[in-house]
Amino acid sequence: MPGSDHTAESQPHSSAAPPASSMTRFSPRLNAASAPICIATAVLFLISLIFEPDRVRHSALLGMLPFAAVLAIAAMGQTLVVQQGGIDLSVPGMISLTIVLLTSYPNGDSGKLASAIVIAFAATLAAGAISGVIVSVIGVTPIVATLGMNAVLYGVVIQVSAGNPPPTTNALATFASGKVIGIPNTVIIAVILAAAAALIIKRTIVGRRFEAVGSGLLGARAAGLRARRYQLATYVVAAAFYCMAGVLLAGIVHSPSAFQGDSYLLPSVAAVVLGGTSLLGGRGSVIATAVAALFISQLDQFVLVMGANQGVQNLVDAGALAVGLAIYSVPWRRLRRNVRRPSPDGAGRLEQSTAPGLPGRESTPGAQLAPGSHK
């Protein structure tokens, strides 16, 4: 019927999308999910100021913040995928491929840098689209699809660079190390991307539908949302974030390796978890993820200054991930209720029978009779 199509199109606005009051959640005030990581970051900087004051001075921060910005951008892409109930293991391949294309194609010629950036974005977006199709259309588990994509990307990396990419161009190095009003360009780009992503997700209909699809795939489909489109688009947009992170990293590291992206998989997942993004999909905050990336970067700096090696740093990142999982993913309230809930026999039954206002076993007529005896 002519009116049925209009009704079907208008239903997602009311049933699938969150209520209008949820749009007010986009505010500078802390919410329950982002408050812990913000407080932890402030405490970490305070501890660094007490025990290692050199690590929080202006020069030290200028050395740490560009890498924190790169991690924040990569983690924001990971956040979008996790909000759809998946996980992206192709982050190292995406970043490494971007770096290799930005160094090998220009081969020191800054005039070819623009073309190299276009090629890098085209390659990573195509890889993200393939991963999205495999997950959303074919139905392969995200962890399997993205792990396979990462292997393919590293094959391309080896083929293009032969395992030893040339140094980055002077133009990209100058831009990545540049500052505006004393703020590194990388930090400015990360802040702009975080604000834009948060604004789109929290204040637009597309963003609200994106969260609705992540919260419940079957419910979103029943409400008339084209869930596969949102899932596919998520991997493409995430690939754009990874590519941007790779572009900035290629400028920061003057002589990058072919596997420069390896060190960003575990921290990106840890930043997502510490930022309070639900691993079941739906709930998440790219701004909280960016703050978590700053926390992890400062924590790594603090650990290295204390004399620990790279292996210990990886263990610290894994520990941060475990803490985030314990805080946000373990249903502590349910566990406490299960522990407090009386068992069906034994002491629990005795406690129930002697509760205030109920007759105890001793006061119940015939309670003291031996088994098999009669009144």
Secondary structure, 3 states (H helix, E strand, C coil): CHHHHHHHHHHHHHHHCCCHHHHHHCCCCCCCCCHHHHHHHHHHHHHHHHHCHHHHCHHHHHHHHHHHHHHHHHHHHHHHHHHCCCCCCCHHHHHHHHHHHHHHCCCCCHHHHHHHHHHHHHHHHHHHHHHHHHHHHHCCCHHHHHHHHHHHHHHHHHHHHCCCCCCCCHHHHHHHCCEECCEEHHHHHHHHHHHHHHHHHHHCHHHHHHHHHHHCHHHHHHCCCCHHHHHHHHHHHHHHHHHHHHHHHHHHCCCCCCCHHHHHHHHHHHHHHHCCCCCCCCCCCHHHHHHHHHHHHHHHHHHHHCCCCHHHHHHHHHHHHHHHHHHHCCCHHHHHHHHHCCCCCCHHHHHHHCCCCCCCCCCCCCCCCCCCCCC
